[in-house]
Structures are given as C-alpha cells and as structure tokens.
Amino acid sequence: MNIDDLNITSGENEFQVASIEKNDKTIDYTTSKNLSYVNIISITKGLDVVSEFYDVNAAVTTSGAGICAVALGKTLSEAVEKTMDSNPIDFMNSVLVVSQEVDSDVVRTLKPSNIVVAPKYTKNAIDILEKLDICYVTINTPLADYKKHLSNDVRVTPLGTLTKAPNLSELNKDTFKVVSKTKPTVEQIEDAVFAWKVAKHANSQAIVIAKDLKTTAISQGLQTASVEFALDYSCDMSKDAILASDLAVTVHDINAAAQGRIGLVILPFASKEIVEKADKYSIALITTGMTNALY
C-alpha cells in the first residue's frame, strides 16, 4: 500500500487520535502493512541517519524516536550483523533501516516483531518476508535525494507555534581541527566522522562511542552522566574507540574517557583545560566548531 491508503487510528497511546497526511515534501514509498504513529517516527529517525551513508552499506536500528545502533559494512549483511552485535536486545523489536537492496541473508536475521525499510528487495527476500509476516517498507525516492524532502520541524505549544529548519549541517574542513598533541590515525578519523554523523541525529545530550564503523554505545536524552552511561554500556569495546559528543565535555568526562581507554574524542569545542587533560592521557582530540544538540 502507498501513503494514500495509510490509516493511522491512534497516537503514541491508544486513547490518542492520530492521522497522517501527504504533503509536497512527502517521499515516495510503499508498505506491506499499515504503519502506526510510532512506526512512522521510528522509520523517519532511521532514514535521517541512513541518508548520511546512502552511498555505502549502512544499517540503522531505531525504537521510537531513539537510535539503537548504527553500522557500516563491506556488505549490507555485515552492516546488519554489526548493528545486532552492538545492541542485540533492542534489535529484536526494532525498525531496521538500510541503505541498499535487502537480500535473503539480511531477512533471515529478522523476526515478525521487526519492520525493515530499504530502497529495494530481492524476490527471495520478499518471499521470506511475506512468509514470516514481517512488515517491509520500500523507499522509492533515492536516498541521495532524501534531505531535499526535509521540512521545517513544527511544534504547536500553548506558548505559540515553534518552527525550526532541518539540520543540514556538514563537517567543515576549516573548523574541523586536531587540537591535541596526540594525532589520530586515518582509521580513527573515519570513525570520528561516522560517530559525529550518528550523534547529529541522536537526542541530546548525545554521546556516541564507535569503533570500526560500528556504534558500541549511544547515550541520548540524559541530563547528566551521559559519558559514564555510554562507557558502562560499551564496556571493553571502548578500548581505542571514538567518543563523540554533541556538547562540550567536562574534565570529569575526559577522566572517565581515559578510564574507558578511549582513543579519540570529537566534540564541538575544547577549553585549554580539556586539551591539557586529553594530552595528559594521550587522547586525540578533534573539535568541529559546531554543536548539534537535538531536543
């Protein structure tokens, strides 16, 4: 079915009425089943992230408005396996959004509780999806053009109607700077850019830990202790990994990163005190010159 046939009858809770309407920015897509309000939110979040990696094998799992895991791979199947390894519990009931054609290898990792979103599917993949009764969504609009369809975010409040332009920020070579004595490797820089793109779409206050183009922890929406929460979740996988923050960090955060054996921190800005602390622990430090707080 396409969007003209969709019928959302409830919001986040059963007692809330909800609907979906097509507009001039709506992308072209079809779905094998009706989608709920929360499904639409989850799919949109996944598309926001995967559009950053549309030209490679990328996989994103989401739940509600939160990002569960993100990974890139040599094949799409490898990327999906890496997201499963990163967050196996949430994977079981997540929305899986991918950048390339889904084949039978990818489908065999899914359960009826999953929803899969992709540009296209092989015939064998569709046969398995329908046999397992798994909802699948086909995005007909090229992912390379996805950002052209982003609209202003509108929120109606008792204080007035808020509007906000979409976040189209990109890393700027003029503000992207290594400010520490320890210099990052090429692989660390690749992981840093990857982690920054994930953090860009995570809910504030976002901390993303990544290594080998795979998130090992995503902390989002916490008001305090975001770094410690992410490090605790990442556990041993934080060794030599990248820590990306959408806001400035504290000396305590750098101390925690050192205890977690983080290899590089990428953040908007760094005070002299932060740089000195990073140098003390031989942690590479990259500043981007911009914040990406998403509330």
N, C-alpha and C positions, 0 to 999 in steps of 0.2 A: 504494500500500500504506500501511497505517497502522502505528503503533508495535507493535501486537501481532504484525505479520508481519515486523518487522525482525529481522535475524540478523547481529550483528557477530561475526566469527570471529577477528579479530586486533586487537591494540592498535596503539600507535604504530609498533611493529616487527612484522614477520611472525611472529616466534617468540614473541610475547606473546599470550596468550589474553585476549579481552575480550568483554563482553556488555553489553546494555542492558535495563533493566527499567523497566516503568511504575510510577509511584507516585502518591500522591494530589495531588501538585503538577504532574504532567506536563500540558503543554498539549496541545490537540487539533491534530494536524497529519497530513498525508499526504505521501508522497513517491513520485515516479515510479520511483525506483531504490533499491536498498539503500544505506545510508549507512555509511561507515567510522567508526571511533573518532575519527579526526582530523576527519572531516567534521562530526561532532556537536559537537566542541569549537569548530570554526570558526563553525558556524551559531549556536551559543549565544552566542559573543562578539559576532557581528553583531546578534543580537536584543537583547542587553544594550544596545548602543549605539543601535540604531534605535528602541528603546522610549522613548528620551529625546525623540524627534522624531516620535512616532506620528501627530500631527495635521497634519503638513506633508509635502511631498515630500522624502523623505530616502533616501539611498543610502549603504551601508557595504560596503566590501570587506575581507575578512579572509583570513588564511592561518594555519593552525594556531591558536594562541592569540593571535596578533598582529593588530592593526588596521592595514590597509594605507592606507586613505583613507576620508574621510567628507565628504559634501557635501549641501547643501540647494539646491533649485532651484524656479523658478516652475512647472516641470513635472517629472514624475519622470524623463523622458528627459534633461532638462537636468542634474538631480542626478547621474544615472549618468554622463553625459559629463564632468562636473566631477571625479568620482572617477577616471575613466580618465585625465584630463589630469593629475591630481595624482600618480598613481603608475601609469603605463602598463605598466611591466614586470610588476609583481605582479598587475595587473588580469587579465592573460591566463590565469592559473591560479587565480584567487581564487574565493571564495564571495561572491556578491553578495546582500546582504540589503537589501530595500527596504520602505518603509512603506505604499505604495499599490499599486493594481492595475497589473500589468505588461501593456503592450501590445506590438504588433509592433515599434514603434520601439526599445523597450528591448531586445527579444530579438535584434535584428539586430546588436547590439554584442557578442554573446556567442559563445563557441566551445564545442565539446564538453568542453573541459577545465574549464569553469566549472560551478558549481552556483548556481542562482538560488532565492531564498527570498522569498516575498511572501504577502500576505493573499489575493490572488486574481489571476486571469489572464483576459485576453480569449480568446475562442475562437481568433482568428487567432494569438495569441501561443502558445497550447498547440500548435496545428498546426505552427508553425515549430519549437518546442522539440522536439517528437517527431520531426520530420523531420531535425533536426540531431543528434538523440540526446543532448540536453542534460538533465541531471537537474534537476528542478524540485520544490520543496517548497512546499506550501500550508499556511500558518498559519491555522487556523480560529478559534483563540482570538483575540479582539480584542486588538490591540497595546496598547490603552489599559489592558487588564487584565493585561498581561504581568508586571508587577512583583509582582502578587499571587501569582504562581506561583513566585517565587524562594524557594529553600530555603537553610538553613544550608549553608555550604561545609564539607565533611568531608574530612579528610586523615588517613589512618592512617600513623603513623610508628613506628619502633622505640622511640621515647621515649614514645609514647602517642598517643591519637587527638585531633587538633585539630579544633575546630568554630569556625566564625565566621559571624556573622549577615550576611545580604546587605547590600551597600552601597546604602542608600536615601537617601543624603544629597541635599539640595537647597540651592541658594544661599539664604542668609538675608539679608534686607534690612537687618537690624540689624548684621550683621558685614561685609557687602559695602560696602567703603569705597574712595573715591578718596583716596589719601594723598599724591599728588604735586601740584606746582604746576600742571603741565600737565593740563588737564582733557580727558577723552576725548569724542569725538563720539558721537552716538546710534548710528551705524553701528559704531564701534569697540566700544561696549558690547555690541551684538548679537553681534559676532564673538567678544568675550571670553567671553560666556556659552556660545556654541557651542563654543569651544575648550576651556573648562573641562569641559563635559559629555563631550567626547571623551577628555580627559586622565583623567577619573574612571575610565574603563574600560580605559585603556592600562596595560601592565605598567610597574612602577616601574623606573627613575626616569624618569617620563614628561615629555617636553617636546613640546608641540603648537604648531605655527605655523599660523595660519589667516588668511585674508583673503576677504572677500566670501562668507562662509559655506561655505568650502571649505578643507580642510586642504592645506597645501603641504608639510608635513613632520611626521612623527610619529617621535620618538625614544623608544624604550622598552626597558627591561631593561638599559641600560648603567649601569655603576657610576660612570663618570667621563666628562667631556666630552660630556654629553648635549646641552647647549645648542649647542656648536660643531658637533656632528654634525648636528643639526636645521637649523642655519643654513646649513651647507655644502650640505645636500640641497635646501633651499628656494631657495638661491642668490638670483637677482634678485627672486624672488617674496616675499622677506622685507621688501621696502621698504613701510613704513607698515602692516605686518601685525601680528597679535597673537601674543604668545608666552605660552603657558600652561604653568605648572609645577605639579606636584603636591607639590613640596617647596620649601623655602626656597632662594633662589639666592645666589650669591656676588657680590662686586664684580667679579670677573673675568667672570662671566656677563653682568652689566649692560654691561660694556665690550664684550663680544662682541655683545650685542644692539644696541648703538649702532653698531658697525661694520656690522652687517647692516641698519641703518636701520629697526629695529623701532619701531613707533609706540606700542605699549602692552604692558605685562607684567601678567599676572594671576597671583597666587601666594598661598599661604596667609597668610604673614606677611612683614613687611619691617622690618629694623632701620633705625635712623636713618641709618646709613652707606649703606644701599641706597637709601633715599629721596633722600638728598643726591646720590648718584651719578646716579640717574634724573633728578633736577631739572637736573643739570649738562648732560645730553644732551637735555633737553626730552622725555623719555619719560614717558608717562602710566603711573601705577602704581595697580593695584587689588588690595586684599587681601580674601580671602574669610573669613579666620578659621578655616579648617579644612584639614586635609590629606586627600588621597585616595590615599595610597600603596597600590598593589596588587602584592603579591609573588607 
